[in-house]
């Protein structure tokens, strides 16, 4: 992996995120892009809940995985892409809130494998953010394959 000197990595991450139909479908927004760290936010939507009215584990997992992948993508050279090959999620508390924050951070960069960690928070106006999930994920760097780089 090359040292990140690309001045426009934020724009590259945003362009790629904007092409994610699933994130658009669930109403997710890319709200922060730093080198090695990405945040995604999602408003509460009853359509994204399970039978108890809390945010579905699949939505939480998807948003955390996406945040971690884009954190990794932010430290890659422009002609490389990432694919998740494994993740583990811990659901720590029910997903109740007005809005949700999913933060992904690169734990271990590499030339072929990148490891990221993520944290999901439920947010409400009248309470501090509450940690609802954590994730560790492994990503495979993809080079030279059509459709996997910008």
Helices and strands as residue ranges (DSSP letters): H 9-18, H 21-26, E 28-34, E 37-43, G 46-48, H 57-73, E 80-91, E 99-108, E 113-124, E 127-143
